[in-house]
Amino acid sequence: LLSHFSYTGFWGLVNNAGISTFGETGWLPMETYEKFADVNLLGSIRTTLEFLPLLRKYKGRIVFMSSIIAYFTLGNGVYSMTKAAIEKFCDALRLEMKKFGVHVCIIQPGNYARSTKIQPPLSAEEIWSELSEEEKAVYNKEYVQERVNFFNNILSEGSTNGNEVVDAMVDALTSPAPKARYMVAKLKEKVLVFVCALFPTVVMDSVLSYALSK
């Protein structure tokens, strides 16, 4: 794609790197939070800063891979945290780059776990073995198994049409008037985002609590 625009210089940067995991807040060690922030957030920022002079010079495009999980979380708060942060970074960058003619676009996929393999299925035993003694005193294996079953079921429902996300990325790079945000998700996922954005937090908490109880 870059060679197609070689006559315009350095045209497009796609920040696509990302890792995911599952686990309640106290289940994950601080090292995990640091690793996720480094890859999902700071990695994109480092790359952007490196190429920003060229992108300004050639009035190019910067595309970031976010997620609808930036709006809510269902057991993967550490991943959600990094995506929410990258959204705010993009919001600031998009406004700053307007005067240079640089477009900043965010891709917000829904559940494409079966396409990307970003999150392999988990086992309760694997998670339990990694818990601290303090966490084991609060939770039990049955609860962990329930959470694992819930999350693995979400993974199994992921779309296999990863080309939909790629098409959004291509449009962001090539369209004369790219969108600031491309939400590529199922209707029920878009409804969740709509509820989260427009309704009081207590409503969204009730919806998510109900989903988790199932």
VEXKE-705663 format. One line per field, with one value per residue (C-alpha): chain; residue in three letters; x, y, z. Coordinates in Angstrom, 3 decimals. Example, Ala and Ser with C-alpha at 12.3 -4.5 7.8 and 13.67 -1.06 7.14 Angstrom:
! residues 2
logu (A:A) $
vogu (ALA:SER) $
x (12.300:13.670) $
y (-4.500:-1.060) $
z (7.800:7.140) $
This chain:
! residues 214
logu (A:A:A:A:A:A:A:A:A:A:A:A:A:A:A:A:A:A:A:A:A:A:A:A:A:A:A:A:A:A:A:A:A:A:A:A:A:A:A:A:A:A:A:A:A:A:A:A:A:A:A:A:A:A:A:A:A:A:A:A:A:A:A:A:A:A:A:A:A:A:A:A:A:A:A:A:A:A:A:A:A:A:A:A:A:A:A:A:A:A:A:A:A:A:A:A:A:A:A:A:A:A:A:A:A:A:A:A:A:A:A:A:A:A:A:A:A:A:A:A:A:A:A:A:A:A:A:A:A:A:A:A:A:A:A:A:A:A:A:A:A:A:A:A:A:A:A:A:A:A:A:A:A:A:A:A:A:A:A:A:A:A:A:A:A:A:A:A:A:A:A:A:A:A:A:A:A:A:A:A:A:A:A:A:A:A:A:A:A:A:A:A:A:A:A:A:A:A:A:A:A:A:A:A:A:A:A:A:A:A:A:A:A:A) $
vogu (LEU:LEU:SER:HIS:PHE:SER:TYR:THR:GLY:PHE:TRP:GLY:LEU:VAL:ASN:ASN:ALA:GLY:ILE:SER:THR:PHE:GLY:GLU:THR:GLY:TRP:LEU:PRO:MET:GLU:THR:TYR:GLU:LYS:PHE:ALA:ASP:VAL:ASN:LEU:LEU:GLY:SER:ILE:ARG:THR:THR:LEU:GLU:PHE:LEU:PRO:LEU:LEU:ARG:LYS:TYR:LYS:GLY:ARG:ILE:VAL:PHE:MET:SER:SER:ILE:ILE:ALA:TYR:PHE:THR:LEU:GLY:ASN:GLY:VAL:TYR:SER:MET:THR:LYS:ALA:ALA:ILE:GLU:LYS:PHE:CYS:ASP:ALA:LEU:ARG:LEU:GLU:MET:LYS:LYS:PHE:GLY:VAL:HIS:VAL:CYS:ILE:ILE:GLN:PRO:GLY:ASN:TYR:ALA:ARG:SER:THR:LYS:ILE:GLN:PRO:PRO:LEU:SER:ALA:GLU:GLU:ILE:TRP:SER:GLU:LEU:SER:GLU:GLU:GLU:LYS:ALA:VAL:TYR:ASN:LYS:GLU:TYR:VAL:GLN:GLU:ARG:VAL:ASN:PHE:PHE:ASN:ASN:ILE:LEU:SER:GLU:GLY:SER:THR:ASN:GLY:ASN:GLU:VAL:VAL:ASP:ALA:MET:VAL:ASP:ALA:LEU:THR:SER:PRO:ALA:PRO:LYS:ALA:ARG:TYR:MET:VAL:ALA:LYS:LEU:LYS:GLU:LYS:VAL:LEU:VAL:PHE:VAL:CYS:ALA:LEU:PHE:PRO:THR:VAL:VAL:MET:ASP:SER:VAL:LEU:SER:TYR:ALA:LEU:SER:LYS) $
x (0.000:2.818:4.422:1.117:1.546:5.308:4.997:3.610:6.354:5.561:1.793:0.350:1.104:-1.046:-0.630:-2.008:0.080:-1.902:-2.109:-5.057:-5.736:-8.529:-8.704:-10.245:-8.243:-6.590:-5.797:-3.166:0.286:1.630:4.004:1.018:-0.375:3.032:3.416:-0.018:0.542:3.909:2.632:-0.926:-0.461:3.150:4.162:1.713:2.824:6.513:5.897:3.745:6.335:9.049:7.163:5.305:7.762:7.301:3.543:3.307:5.593:3.563:0.108:-0.394:-2.667:-2.309:-4.546:-4.928:-6.460:-8.791:-11.812:-15.393:-13.912:-12.686:-16.277:-16.939:-15.304:-16.414:-13.571:-10.658:-10.210:-6.482:-7.105:-10.041:-7.889:-5.264:-7.833:-9.599:-6.245:-5.324:-8.691:-7.911:-4.419:-5.966:-8.552:-5.803:-3.607:-6.458:-7.184:-3.496:-2.847:-5.698:-3.571:-0.993:-3.513:-2.863:-5.869:-6.000:-8.428:-9.499:-10.691:-13.066:-13.631:-16.121:-15.419:-13.076:-11.301:-11.682:-10.096:-7.159:-6.419:-5.428:-6.787:-6.475:-9.007:-8.148:-8.350:-9.488:-6.543:-4.096:-5.583:-5.918:-2.271:-1.215:-3.346:-1.751:-2.635:-4.615:-6.774:-7.251:-8.575:-11.231:-12.225:-12.646:-12.046:-15.747:-15.973:-12.865:-14.324:-17.557:-15.652:-13.491:-16.529:-18.165:-15.099:-14.306:-17.896:-17.411:-14.258:-16.095:-18.704:-16.095:-16.502:-14.293:-14.726:-11.526:-11.568:-14.229:-11.662:-9.027:-11.474:-11.979:-8.218:-7.858:-10.633:-8.983:-5.752:-7.171:-10.488:-10.454:-12.558:-11.780:-13.884:-12.498:-13.855:-14.754:-16.874:-16.828:-19.096:-22.299:-25.552:-25.731:-22.182:-23.069:-26.113:-23.863:-21.650:-24.737:-26.045:-22.628:-22.224:-25.686:-27.132:-26.093:-23.303:-25.696:-27.642:-24.547:-23.382:-26.745:-26.568:-23.030:-23.751:-26.693:-24.530:-21.832:-24.414:-25.326) $
y (0.000:2.406:1.725:2.728:6.154:6.327:9.478:11.306:10.150:8.472:8.286:5.959:4.525:1.752:1.079:-2.447:-4.180:-5.469:-8.209:-9.368:-11.385:-12.203:-11.777:-9.710:-6.779:-8.509:-11.653:-9.952:-8.961:-5.453:-6.801:-7.672:-4.149:-2.728:-5.099:-4.246:-0.523:-0.863:-2.851:-1.606:2.052:3.174:1.057:2.949:6.277:5.495:4.526:7.583:9.973:8.364:8.885:12.096:14.419:12.449:12.220:15.981:16.612:14.459:15.111:11.429:9.209:7.646:4.687:3.212:-0.120:0.387:-1.725:-1.383:-2.681:0.895:1.650:-1.270:-4.402:-7.980:-9.545:-8.105:-4.765:-4.500:-4.686:-2.282:0.163:0.373:0.803:3.596:5.321:5.021:6.551:9.663:9.874:9.749:12.394:14.812:13.892:14.192:17.788:18.725:17.222:19.028:22.092:19.899:18.077:14.769:12.528:10.413:7.491:4.951:1.446:0.011:-3.692:-5.768:-9.390:-10.801:-13.194:-16.130:-14.096:-12.585:-15.313:-12.394:-14.287:-18.086:-20.033:-20.177:-22.881:-22.354:-24.373:-22.132:-18.999:-20.531:-21.586:-17.991:-16.410:-15.043:-16.614:-13.477:-13.864:-17.588:-16.754:-14.492:-16.537:-20.276:-22.569:-22.776:-19.002:-18.964:-21.774:-19.822:-16.734:-18.797:-20.470:-17.070:-15.549:-18.583:-18.506:-14.885:-15.901:-18.708:-16.231:-14.042:-13.248:-14.985:-12.174:-10.340:-8.838:-6.400:-4.801:-4.782:-3.040:-0.315:0.126:0.424:3.013:5.011:5.050:5.714:7.555:11.244:11.894:9.218:8.840:9.728:6.410:3.167:0.916:-2.562:-4.602:-6.626:-4.827:-6.043:-4.802:-1.396:-1.290:-1.895:1.005:3.187:2.381:3.029:6.373:7.822:6.283:6.890:4.675:2.875:1.629:0.241:-1.337:-3.079:-4.351:-5.680:-7.172:-9.021:-10.303:-11.467:-13.246:-15.380) $
z (0.000:0.819:-2.558:-4.223:-2.678:-3.120:-5.222:-2.208:0.159:3.451:3.436:6.056:9.485:10.979:14.699:14.918:17.596:20.545:23.160:25.255:28.366:30.791:34.542:37.312:38.622:41.571:39.611:37.465:38.742:38.238:35.589:33.407:33.628:32.720:29.758:28.372:28.741:27.007:24.016:23.494:24.424:24.616:21.619:19.409:20.856:20.307:16.685:16.052:17.449:15.316:12.057:12.894:11.058:7.807:8.198:8.699:5.727:3.334:4.836:5.490:7.553:10.999:11.826:15.304:16.224:19.149:20.138:21.313:24.583:25.072:26.141:28.498:29.871:30.438:32.363:30.404:32.126:31.448:27.681:27.942:29.896:27.154:24.402:26.275:26.712:23.034:22.125:24.168:22.697:19.226:20.078:21.059:18.094:15.568:16.573:16.601:13.140:11.357:10.725:8.954:6.779:8.541:9.174:12.347:12.260:14.872:14.017:16.640:15.972:17.869:18.732:16.088:18.420:16.026:13.230:15.090:17.675:19.929:22.919:23.139:25.229:28.930:31.553:35.129:36.397:34.578:36.130:39.595:39.641:39.001:41.720:44.863:48.186:49.043:45.935:46.514:49.986:48.436:45.387:44.808:41.864:41.079:40.631:38.448:36.334:35.863:34.731:32.382:30.830:30.342:28.691:26.522:25.282:24.205:22.337:20.563:19.297:17.625:13.941:11.387:8.844:9.665:6.177:7.449:9.747:7.007:4.666:7.286:7.606:3.827:3.665:6.436:4.432:0.964:1.237:0.239:3.365:5.960:9.091:12.492:13.807:12.069:14.287:12.776:15.005:15.271:16.008:19.623:20.210:18.791:21.067:24.088:23.028:22.503:25.986:27.509:25.756:26.287:29.438:33.056:34.338:36.678:33.646:31.934:35.175:35.478:31.892:32.292:35.713:34.204:31.363:33.777:35.926:32.926) $
